[in-house]
Amino acid sequence: MRLPAMISSLALFGVSPALAACPIELGVYGEREQVAEIDFRPTMGSATTTNSFKMLLGKDVVLDGVVLWSSDAARPHGTLMHQCPEGDVTGEELAACTVWEGVIYTADAAGAVDLMPNEHKDAPGTLIFPDLAGQLSRSAIKDKLPKLPWDVFALKGCQE
């Protein structure tokens, strides 16, 4: 395929050539309400965490996100936490600072849905956090949020 034709094809799917080769651990995502942004970070070889990221809500609320693949049904189980204590924490302490959890899905330009990939794979065009707004609206941080984000995030950049 010639370069101009390839660029035209990518434009039809809403993917720029610069983003097409972005690994997920460097992906930057935004959602349609422009309330939240996700910045992925390398996990630095963690044995259990397959992805890590920060979610910025508004200007002041930063959530720590981790993804662990569940062993029972092999799904990328994501957790978003707000100001969790450091070090050795109890399950009760962890539950108190968790504001969202669930399976994270992806979608491509054709609408095919899949599971979020591990690091070192290409960043998917779309991430879906099912019931993100609903869980945040019932969380301890609900009063800190000016507006609730949409559950669907689109790739908007790649960190260098």
Number of C-alpha atoms within 10 A of each C-alpha: 6 6 8 9 10 11 14 14 14 16 12 10 12 14 18 16 14 9 21 16 13 21 20 26 23 19 24 24 22 23 20 12 13 14 17 22 21 23 20 24 19 16 17 10 9 10 8 12 18 22 25 24 21 18 21 17 20 17 10 9 14 18 22 18 22 22 25 19 19 13 8 6 7 10 18 23 19 23 19 22 20 19 13 15 11 6 6 7 10 10 8 8 12 15 12 15 18 22 22 24 19 16 18 19 21 21 19 13 14 7 9 8 14 14 17 26 21 19 20 13 13 17 27 26 21 21 24 21 18 17 15 19 17 14 15 19 17 12 15 14 14 15 11 11 16 11 16 18 22 20 17 20 24 21 23 17 18 20 14 6
